[in-house]
Amino acid sequence: MNRRNFLKCASASVVASSILNMGEVLANTAVEGDEYRALVCVFLYGGMDNHDTVIPFDTDSYNKWAQIRQPLLNQYTTKRDLAGLKPINTPARFAGRQFALPPEMAGIANLYQQGKLSIVGNVGPLLEPVTASQIQAETAKLPSRLFSHNDQQSTWMSGKAEGAQFGWAGKLNDALINSGAQQANTFSAITTSSAGLLVTGTNTTPYHVTDGKAATIDVLAQFAGNDEVQAHFSALGHQTNNILEQDLSAKINQSFEANAMYNQAISGQTVNIAEFPKTSLGRQLESVTRAIAIRDQLQTKRQIFVVAMGGFDTHSEQVRSLPRLQAALDGALTAFNGAMESMGLSNNVTLFTASDFGRTLAINGDGTDHGWGAHHFLMGGAINGGTIFGDIPQAEFNHELDAGSGRLIPTMAVDQYAASLGRWLGLDDTTLNDVFPNLSKFGQIPNLLA
């Protein structure tokens, strides 16, 4: 482990139990008889190209799209012609328009057709409903620092630009705690990535898992007497009146105990899990699967997980990078769905995607630029599957949902998307309106889950 990772894991271990003692770590986390439920966020860093993910399939719409994207389409090794796309059932409200997924997403298309996955169209950060005319007239109230990676990643996770402290999933878990639906539990919010902001709340702290195990300070194993070394750090401050040392000592103790507990449960996990793809996302979702398998040992009834994959900032060489990324996403999601079904937990676990933003319909010669609204996947047995929620605007320029160059103005706010997930976790609409103060501006919470 290099110094940077050592420091990261050390701090993660300390923070993981920063507000809990070990009596709280394994506290009963849900009302008696309440079934287990988990959300799994797959964050796609860089901004996945929505225009090359949900592709027009009816002849007229496809031809308009293909004319705009032709310089890229000519370069794809796996062709995006109508014969090569994976068509999906399209709701009648699209009035004859049809859609398909790229050939690299055949597994996801199959899950959609089976009613195990849906598409949530044109989602993005909004403060209020907006049109292109309002933007041009400079009367629109817009989220801060649109099209900036760091700021929009933070806005997707928290509703605020970079520097935010708390994420909406952390606030949802806080609300579950405050409502009495569960008690604070170290393992209620787990991340395998750097997207911990999403699951950070006042009473919710992200618990970091690396390569399937709790983050540990491996350097201690280099000492022959590592038990004594650990004991030294654990006792730090116990014999001093220094309040900071005492507090640090308590947190180190808590993290040692929580990590030992987690790793012991993982090592004793006996559920037979099918093989996942040997990709970064595949390994992360396998780690989530193993964590879900030990939910009883961790005594948690509600969990939120965050995993991530990067590389979607396809300003250049999109024809080489995007198909590879789409294939990796397809393989990992398909494997995770199979794992949940084999464990009998498909109805209990809902996976959803998120990303900085979508991308422009216009191309820059070798790729695409930063957009706004994007299309996302929702997967699991509890969803209203095999359909498209929200809108998929026409693949053309200069309409009321075009913020310029085919950047889609969102028609579903992140608040609505997140609130639907929060409702499924068990929160009422009054609480959800407290968590998302702008929610009332967008009408009803969409019924994304049954």
N, C-alpha and C positions, 0 to 999 in steps of 0.2 A: 504493500500500500504506500503510495507516494504521500508527501507531506500535505498536499492540498486535500487529498481524500481523507487522510488521517484527521485533519482538523475538521473537515466537514462531518465525518462520522462521529467524532468526539462531541462536537457541538450538538449534532442531531440526537445522540444518545442522552445528553443532559437535558435538552429541551423536551424530549419525548415524554418525560414524566414531570415536567416543571410545575404543574399545578396539582399533582396527585400524590397521595401516599399509597402504599401497596394495598391497603384495605380498599381503596377506591379502584385500583387497577382491575380487580376482578369483581367489582360490584355488579349485582344483577342490573342489566341495562334496559329492561323493558317490562311493561306491566305483565302480570302473569297471564299465560296463554297466548300472548302476542307472537305471531310468527316472525321468523327471521326475514329481513329484507336488506339488500345491499345495492348501492349504486356504484358503478364503475365508470369513471371518466377516462376516455382516451383523448388526450390533448395532442393535436397535430401542430407542432411548432412550425411557423413560417408562413402559414396561410394556404390551405389546400385549394387547388383550382376547382371551384364548384362548376365552372362551365365545361370542364373536361372530366367531370365525375357523374353528374346527372345530365345526360346528353339527349337533345331532341331526337325523336325516332320517327315521327310522321314525316312524310317526304318533304312537305313544304317547309316545316320548321328546320328539319335537318339541313336542307339545301341552304337556308339563310345562315345557319350556324357554320356550315362547312365553308361557305364562301369567305366568311370573316377569318376563320381559322386555317384556311388552306395552306399557307406557308408552313405551319407546324404539321398539319396532317400529312403533307407530302414526305415528312421526315420520319414518321413513326415506323418502327420495325413491325409492330403489331398494328395493323391498319384499323383506323376508326371509321371504316365504311359501314354501311347499314348491315351488310352480311356478317361483319365481325362483332357487332355490338350485342349486348345481352339485354333483350327487351324485358320490361317489367310491366305488370298490370298498372294501368293509369286510371284514377278516379274519373267518373263521367263529367265532373264539374270542369274538367279541362277542355271540354267541348271539342273532342276529336284530336287534340294534341296528345302525343305519346312520348314516352321516355325510355331510355336504356342506360345501362352502365357500361363502362369500358370492358374490353375482353379480359383484362387482368382482375376484374372483380366478379368473376363467374360464381364464386362461392357465395358472395354477398347477394348477388342477384337471385341465386337459388333460395337463400334464406328468406328473401323478400317474397318470392313467389309462394313459399310455404307458409307465409303469415308469421314468420318468426322475427322479422325485421321491418322497419318502416323508414321512410325518409322524412325529415323535417326541413321544409324548404325555406330558404331566404331568411335565416336567423342572424341577428346581429345586435350589437349594443344600440339602444335608443333611449332618449330621454322623454320622447313623445313621438307620435306618428309624424312622418315627414314625407314630403314629395319633392321632386326635382324643382318644381316651380317655386316652392318656398325657399329652397336653398339658393336659387338664382336671385330671388328677391331679398335674400339675406334676412329673412324673417324666421328661419328655422332655428330651433334650439338643438344644438348638436353635441354629441359626446366629445369630450376633450381629446385632442391630439389623434384624430382619426388617421389611419394608414401608417401609424408608427408601431413597429413590432412590439417593443417593450410595453408601451402604453396600452395597446389593444389587447395584449395577453393579459395584462393586469385588469383591464376593463371587463374582459370576458369573465375573469375569475372573481372580481370584486365589485364591479360597477364603477370603479375609479381608476384613474391613470396610475402610472408607476409611482410607487411609494405607499400604496394602500396597505393597511395592516390586516384586514380581515376579508376572507372570501365568502361567497354566498353559501357554499356547501358547509363551511364551518359554522355559519350563522344558522343554517338549517339544523345542524346537530345541536347547537346551543339551544335552539327553540325546543327541540325534543327533550333536552335536559330540563329546561325551564318549565315545560308543561307537565313534567313528571312522567313522561312516557319512557324515559330511561335516565339512568344516572351516569355521571362522568365515567368514562372508561378509556384507558390509555390506547386501546386498540380499536376505537370506533372510527378513526380517520387514519388511513394508511396510505403512504405514497412511496412509489419506487422511482420517483423522478424529481425534477426541480420545481414541480408545479405545486408545492406545498401551500402557497397562498390560498388556493381554492378551498382547502379544508382547514384553514386557520380561523378560529373564532375566539371569543372571550374565554370560554371554558372548553375549547376544543383545540388540541395541539396535534399537528401531523406527526405520526409515528413512521420513521424511515426504515424501509426494508431494502436491502441491497443484495442482489444475487440470491434471493429467496430466504435470506436470513436477516435478523435484526442487525442494524449497524453496530459494529463493535470496534474497540480500540485494539487492533491486532498486535500492536507493538508490545502489549503486556505479555504476550506469549513468548517473546524473545528473551524474557527474563527467566532464569532457572527457577527462581522463587516467585513466580508470578502471583501466587496466592497472597504472599506477603505484600507484594507491591500493590495489589488490588486492595488489600486490607488497609494499607497505608492511606491510599487515596480515599477509601470509604470512610476512614476515621478522621480525615482532615477536618479540623475545626471543632471536633467533639470536645476537645480539651482547651478550647480557647473562648474568650468572650467576644471575639470578633464576629459580628452578626453576618457579614458577607461570607466568611469562611464557613460558618455554621450552615448557612443556606446552600452554599455550593456543595458542601458535604452531603446534605440531605438529598439534593438533586442527583448527585453522582450515585448515591446508594439506590435511589429509585430507578435510575436508568440501568444500573447493573442488574437489579432484580427483574425488571421488566424484560430486558433483553434475554436474560437467562431463561425466563419463563417462556418467552416466545420461541426461542431456539429449541428448548426442550420439547415443546409441543410440536414444532415442525419436524424434529427428528423422529418423533414417535407417531407421526401421521401415517396412517395405513390405507387411506383411500387410494384406489388404483386410478391414476390419472393418465389419460391417453397422451401420446407424445405431442408436444407443441413444436411449431417451426423454430429452427435455430436462428431466429432473428432477435433483435433487441426487444421489439414489442412482443414477440412470442414468449420470450423468457419472462418478461414482466407480467404478462397475463397468466403464465404458469405460476408465478409467485403469488398472484392474487388468488388463483384457484386453490393453492395449498393453504393460504391464509383462511379462505372460506371453509376449507375442510376441517380446520381446527377451531371453528367458531364456538363450539361448546366448551372447549378447554379455556378459551379466552372469555367466555361468558358474556358475549355481546350479541344483541338481537338486532341492532342497526349498525351498519358499517358503510363508509364511503371510501372508495379507493380512487387514486389518481395514478395513471400511467401515462407515458408520453413517447412520441417519436418525432424526430426532427427531419429537416431536409426539404420542407415544402415551399421554401422561398425561391421559387423557380423563375428567377429573372432570366436565366440563361440555361441552355442545354435541357430544357424541359422535356424534350422527346426522349432523352435518355434517363433522366432521374424520376419523372413522375410515374411511368409505368412500373418501375421497380418499387417505388413507395406504395403504389396502389396494390401491387401483388403482395407486399409484406403485410399491409393492413388487412387484405382479404384473407390471407392464410391465418393470421393471428385471431381475427374475429370468428372465423369459421371454427377454429380449434376450440376457442373459448366457449362458443355456443354448444359444441359437442360435449365439452367437459361438464357444463352445467346440466345438460340433459342426462348425462350418465350418472350424475350425482343426485338426480331428482330435484334440482334446485332451479330449473329454468324459470319457474314462476316467481321465484324469490330474489332473483338477481337481474337488474336492468343495466345494460351498458349503453353509454351514449358518447358521441364524439363532440369535440369542441376544437376551435382553432382561432388564431389571431384574427383572421378575416378571410374572405374569399379573395378572388383575383379578378383582374380586368378581363372583359370579353375581348378587348383589343389585344393584339400581340405586339411585342416590341422588336420582333425580328427572330429572336431565338427563345422567347419565353413570354411570361406575363408579369404584370406589375401588381402592386398592392390594391386590394379591393375593400369591400365592406361586408355586405350580407353574404352568407354562404349556406350550403346545403349540408345537412348532417344526418348521421345514422343513429337509430334507436333500436336496440335489440334485446330480446328476452321474451319469456312466455307471458308476462303480464301486460305487454304493450298491445295496443290496437294495431295489429300487424298487417303487412301486405298493402300498405297504402302510403299516400303522400299527404302530410300535413302541411299547412301553410301554402305558400305560392312558389311557383317556378316561373319567373318572368320570361317573356319572349327573348330569344337570343338575337337582339337587335339594339340599335343605339337610339338615343334621344326620346325615350319614353319617360313617363312620370316616375319610374323607379330606377332611372339611370342617373347616377351622380357624376357621370363623366367617364368616357372610355369603357362603358359597360360595367362600371362598379355598381353593384346592386344596392339600392337603398332597402334596408331590411323591412319586411312586412310582419315579422314576428320578433319581438324583443327577447333578448336573453332572459329578461325577468320572467316572461311567460313560459319559456322553455324550462327554466329552472323551477318555477313555481309548480309546474305540472309534476316534476320529479319530487318536489317536496311534499306535495299532496299525497303522492303514492307512499311516501315514507310514513305518513300518518298525521301530517299537520293540517289544521283547518285553514279556511280561507282568510279568517281574521288575522291569524298568526302570519300567514304568507304575505299579507299586505303590510304587516309591520316589518318583515324581513326585506321586502321589495317595495319601497315607498312610492315608486312610479307605476306600480302594477295597475292601479285603477285607471290609468290613462289609456290602456290598451284593450279594454273590454274584458271579456271572460278569459279565464285560464283555460287553455286548450286541453281537451281530454286526450292526451297522448297515451295514457295508460288506462287500462280497464279498472 
